[in-house]
Amino acid sequence: AQTVTQSQPEMSVQEAETVTLSCTYDTSENNYYLFWYKQPPSRQMILVIRQEAYKQQNATENRFSVNFQKAAKSFSLKISDSQLGDTAMYFCAFTYSGSARQLTFGSGTQLTVLP
Amino acid sequence: GAGVSQSPRYKVAKRGQDVALRCDPISGHVSLFWYQQALGQGPEFLTYFQNEAQLDKSGLPSDRFFAERPEGSVSTLKIQRTQQEDSAVYLCASSAYRADTQYFGPGTRLTVL
């Protein structure tokens, strides 16, 4: 069974600066997807970025980018030019490719952006 | 609506009561998932539907938990004889056929007194 580990329960960053959230995972499969979801206090889980394991190029979505290291089973999220609205709980998640499969989540990192 | 909706947003139940939580997925989404999120934790998988078929219910914690999706759209998660340990946020997510990305609803916060 796969596991997802987020070793940073809490992090803070000054507005406009850059922060990196860490995630490692464990699986014996070769084809899978990785995600970062954001959950603000409203509880709505919002997709931030996704990465297909077969793609070597790191995914980028505006101020959000990932550093995907498949051999090391590492999937970190970099947030550039942090904004107050980025304050939220961030979850790393994993699913196998193919037909729709359940997501396995990490325990989350609470990010606070300071003014 | 454009997104996944869930109702009620908040539910308070006395221990031993039955509750029903509703999920309306994105229109046309074949796959529907239920997750349970304890306070300060990541969501954990409960069950999965493809259309009206419940293909995986391995995450349901006990036989007091029951889910259905009779017409392949709206789903209901029912918890019988609620216990305090059932207190959590229940999240519903949907995805298109064979798609990997799941879209979540706002969740239902269940508090069992």
Interface residues (C-beta under 8 A of the other chain):
Chain A: V4 Y33 F35 Y37 S42 R43 Q44 M45 I46 L47 R50 F91 A93 T95 S97 G98 S99 A100 R101 Q102 L103 T104 F105 G106 S107 G108
Chain B: V30 S31 F33 Y35 G40 Q41 G42 P43 E44 F45 Y48 Q50 D56 G59 V89 L91 A93 S95 Y97 R98 A99 D100 T101 Q102 Y103 F104 G105 P106 G107 R109
